[in-house]
Amino acid sequence: MKRSLRLRLFIIILSPLILLASVIAIWRISVAHDTADELFDRTLMTTGLAVSKDVALLDGDAIRLQTQRILDEAAGGPIRYHVYGPDGVLVTGYAVPPTPILRGLPEDDAFIYFDGLYKGKVMRVLRLRDVTTIGGMTGLFTISVWQDLDVRGAFAWELALRSLLVIALLILAVALLVWFGVRYGLKPLTDLEDAISRRSSEDLNPIQRAVPIEAAGIVDRLNTLFGKVSATLDAQAAFISDAAHQLRNPIAGLRALGESIETAPNVEVARARARDLVGAAERASDLANKLLTLERARAERGGESLVPTDLTAVLERIVASFQAEAQAHGVILTLVTPEDPMVIPAEEVMLGEAVTNLIDNALVHGGPAMSRITVELTRSRAACHLSVRDDGRGVPEDKLPKIVRRFGQAQPGPGSGLGLAIAEAVAKRHEGKLRVSSKDCGFAVHLILPLG
């Protein structure tokens, strides 16, 4: 399932903003209610003082209509009042004040706010005690003023909705900015995608476009991948060309030998030519197998198929298989290994192919004066060192680079010229190295393989 990077960034950026906006909205609702409570409580206090003043000036009559209208408009809704005299007698106002919801309110405070019930509805009440003179009577008068809580609730929600509207508009504006900002910010990536999509399948040249630093790593990896693919394709093309060139002569020889059998003058000659044909077919088969081994070693580099392998046991088995051939050549083949088994991550079959080719190379190219081949395994701190040394004719120093290449030989002779190339490919596949050295008294190949 395809996922939009722009949508992902959009969600990542906006999610914490929406969460923060939600927290702010809850806080603003709480603040709006607190503000409404404080504002309306102050209005009740102003109303109570105004009622006390008007009643004193009018000697107990109801407050002036002008004062009532101003107070109602300022408070956002009707405010009712009630005035008791010092003797508990109603002076003016509504007959019955609200009943406190909570009992046990203090009686001696100069003023107190509380919630009360008035005709079945909850009211906010201010009870104010004030010493004044009304109608020639001086004493402590009790003034109660109250208002429906729904009025201040509506006012609080109006304040909150204004804040929420501002927050929503800000979030919307930020969302639009983020959407178009992300779109503009990702434009270099979309341009890169467009440039890559216009490439032909044969174009493996590195990408040279200027890209943001965040995308530089992706481009570098792509360029590295293009380089590896290009190198692999070149190697495969070279392999096919080399294989066709090297197999052409053996195949032509096989065909010629097959035709010569048909024209043999007698059975004995035909049998001799048949034996030559079998030998030529074996050499062609050996060449084809080595070409396939080389290509497989080159193509399968990596640690996926490497498993713990006892290298000592592998060498013992291979050296034992060559003892008869070595004796036939008059050569002493010896193996030197540490006392303890040496286990390394390796692909046993490929590693065995490499060692087999090294010993076979020594037997084929060591020359008639060669008398000894030594296979030695040693350990260093981080690697194991496998060497195949002989005391044969050696290789000139200037020919050493040539013999490691495919089909490279120091001088014309038997063999495919692939033994060292196979060993080097196997070493690289195991993240190791191959080194060759030659002295007056022989030739040596060193495989250096990591222990882990």
QUIZI-V409334 format. One record per residue. N is the residue number from 1. RES is the residue in one small letter. SS is DSSP state (alpha for helix, beta for strand, coil for the rest). NEAR is the number of other C-alpha atoms within 8 Angstrom. Layout:
n={N N}
res={RES RES}
ss={SS SS}
near={NEAR NEAR}
This chain:
n={1 2 3 4 5 6 7 8 9 10 11 12 13 14 15 16 17 18 19 20 21 22 23 24 25 26 27 28 29 30 31 32 33 34 35 36 37 38 39 40 41 42 43 44 45 46 47 48 49 50 51 52 53 54 55 56 57 58 59 60 61 62 63 64 65 66 67 68 69 70 71 72 73 74 75 76 77 78 79 80 81 82 83 84 85 86 87 88 89 90 91 92 93 94 95 96 97 98 99 100 101 102 103 104 105 106 107 108 109 110 111 112 113 114 115 116 117 118 119 120 121 122 123 124 125 126 127 128 129 130 131 132 133 134 135 136 137 138 139 140 141 142 143 144 145 146 147 148 149 150 151 152 153 154 155 156 157 158 159 160 161 162 163 164 165 166 167 168 169 170 171 172 173 174 175 176 177 178 179 180 181 182 183 184 185 186 187 188 189 190 191 192 193 194 195 196 197 198 199 200 201 202 203 204 205 206 207 208 209 210 211 212 213 214 215 216 217 218 219 220 221 222 223 224 225 226 227 228 229 230 231 232 233 234 235 236 237 238 239 240 241 242 243 244 245 246 247 248 249 250 251 252 253 254 255 256 257 258 259 260 261 262 263 264 265 266 267 268 269 270 271 272 273 274 275 276 277 278 279 280 281 282 283 284 285 286 287 288 289 290 291 292 293 294 295 296 297 298 299 300 301 302 303 304 305 306 307 308 309 310 311 312 313 314 315 316 317 318 319 320 321 322 323 324 325 326 327 328 329 330 331 332 333 334 335 336 337 338 339 340 341 342 343 344 345 346 347 348 349 350 351 352 353 354 355 356 357 358 359 360 361 362 363 364 365 366 367 368 369 370 371 372 373 374 375 376 377 378 379 380 381 382 383 384 385 386 387 388 389 390 391 392 393 394 395 396 397 398 399 400 401 402 403 404 405 406 407 408 409 410 411 412 413 414 415 416 417 418 419 420 421 422 423 424 425 426 427 428 429 430 431 432 433 434 435 436 437 438 439 440 441 442 443 444 445 446 447 448 449 450 451 452}
res={m k r s l r l r l f i i i l s p l i l l a s v i a i w r i s v a h d t a d e l f d r t l m t t g l a v s k d v a l l d g d a i r l q t q r i l d e a a g g p i r y h v y g p d g v l v t g y a v p p t p i l r g l p e d d a f i y f d g l y k g k v m r v l r l r d v t t i g g m t g l f t i s v w q d l d v r g a f a w e l a l r s l l v i a l l i l a v a l l v w f g v r y g l k p l t d l e d a i s r r s s e d l n p i q r a v p i e a a g i v d r l n t l f g k v s a t l d a q a a f i s d a a h q l r n p i a g l r a l g e s i e t a p n v e v a r a r a r d l v g a a e r a s d l a n k l l t l e r a r a e r g g e s l v p t d l t a v l e r i v a s f q a e a q a h g v i l t l v t p e d p m v i p a e e v m l g e a v t n l i d n a l v h g g p a m s r i t v e l t r s r a a c h l s v r d d g r g v p e d k l p k i v r r f g q a q p g p g s g l g l a i a e a v a k r h e g k l r v s s k d c g f a v h l i l p l g}
ss={coil coil coil coil alpha alpha alpha alpha alpha alpha alpha alpha alpha alpha alpha alpha alpha alpha alpha alpha alpha alpha alpha alpha alpha alpha alpha alpha alpha alpha alpha alpha alpha alpha alpha alpha alpha alpha alpha alpha alpha alpha alpha alpha alpha alpha alpha alpha alpha alpha alpha alpha alpha alpha alpha alpha alpha coil coil coil coil coil coil coil alpha alpha alpha alpha alpha alpha alpha alpha alpha alpha alpha coil coil coil coil beta beta beta beta beta coil coil coil coil coil beta beta beta beta coil coil coil coil coil beta beta coil coil coil coil coil coil coil coil coil coil beta beta beta beta beta beta beta beta coil coil beta beta beta beta beta beta beta beta beta beta beta beta beta beta coil coil beta beta beta beta beta beta beta beta beta beta beta beta alpha alpha alpha alpha alpha alpha alpha alpha alpha alpha alpha alpha alpha alpha alpha alpha alpha alpha alpha alpha alpha alpha alpha alpha alpha alpha alpha alpha alpha alpha alpha alpha alpha alpha alpha alpha alpha coil alpha alpha alpha alpha alpha alpha alpha alpha alpha alpha alpha coil coil coil coil coil coil coil coil coil coil coil coil coil coil coil alpha alpha alpha alpha alpha alpha alpha alpha alpha alpha alpha alpha alpha alpha alpha alpha alpha alpha alpha alpha alpha alpha alpha alpha alpha alpha alpha alpha alpha alpha alpha alpha alpha alpha alpha alpha alpha alpha alpha alpha alpha alpha alpha alpha alpha alpha alpha alpha alpha alpha coil coil coil coil alpha alpha alpha alpha alpha alpha alpha alpha alpha alpha alpha alpha alpha alpha alpha alpha alpha alpha alpha alpha alpha alpha alpha alpha alpha alpha alpha alpha alpha alpha alpha alpha alpha coil coil coil coil coil coil coil beta beta beta beta alpha alpha alpha alpha alpha alpha alpha alpha alpha alpha alpha alpha alpha alpha alpha alpha alpha alpha coil coil coil beta beta beta beta beta coil coil coil coil coil coil beta beta beta beta coil alpha alpha alpha alpha alpha alpha alpha alpha alpha alpha alpha alpha alpha alpha alpha alpha alpha alpha coil coil coil coil coil coil beta beta beta beta beta beta beta beta coil coil coil beta beta beta beta beta beta beta beta coil coil coil coil coil coil alpha alpha alpha alpha alpha alpha alpha alpha coil coil coil coil coil coil coil coil coil coil coil coil coil coil alpha alpha alpha alpha alpha alpha alpha alpha alpha alpha alpha coil coil coil beta beta beta beta beta beta beta coil coil beta beta beta beta beta beta beta beta beta coil coil}
near={2 3 6 6 6 10 8 9 9 12 8 8 9 9 8 8 9 9 8 8 10 8 8 8 12 8 8 11 12 8 8 12 11 8 9 12 9 8 8 10 10 8 10 12 9 8 10 14 8 9 11 10 8 11 14 11 8 9 8 11 8 9 10 7 6 6 9 9 8 8 10 11 9 8 10 7 9 8 10 9 13 15 12 13 12 9 5 6 7 10 10 12 10 8 7 5 9 10 7 9 8 7 5 4 5 5 4 4 7 7 8 8 9 9 11 13 12 10 4 5 7 10 13 12 14 15 11 11 11 10 8 9 9 11 6 5 6 8 9 10 12 12 15 13 14 13 12 10 9 6 10 11 10 8 9 13 11 8 10 12 8 8 10 10 8 8 10 8 8 8 11 8 8 8 10 8 8 10 10 8 8 11 9 7 7 9 8 9 9 8 8 10 8 8 8 7 6 6 7 5 5 4 6 9 7 8 7 4 5 4 9 7 6 5 9 9 8 7 9 8 8 10 11 8 8 11 11 8 9 9 8 8 8 8 8 8 8 8 9 8 8 8 10 8 8 8 11 8 8 12 9 8 9 11 8 8 12 10 8 10 12 7 6 9 6 6 7 6 10 13 9 8 11 11 8 9 11 8 8 11 10 8 9 11 8 8 10 10 8 11 10 8 11 12 9 8 13 10 6 7 9 8 6 4 7 9 8 8 10 10 10 11 8 10 11 9 8 11 11 7 7 9 9 7 7 12 9 7 7 7 11 9 12 9 10 8 8 8 4 4 9 8 10 12 10 11 10 8 6 10 10 11 11 13 11 9 12 13 10 9 11 11 10 9 6 15 9 5 7 11 10 11 14 12 12 11 12 9 8 7 4 8 11 12 13 11 12 13 12 14 13 14 12 12 11 8 6 5 9 12 7 9 13 10 10 8 8 10 9 10 4 5 5 5 6 7 11 13 13 13 12 15 14 11 11 13 14 10 12 12 8 11 10 11 7 9 8 12 8 6 9 14 15 11 12 11 12 12 12 11 9 6}
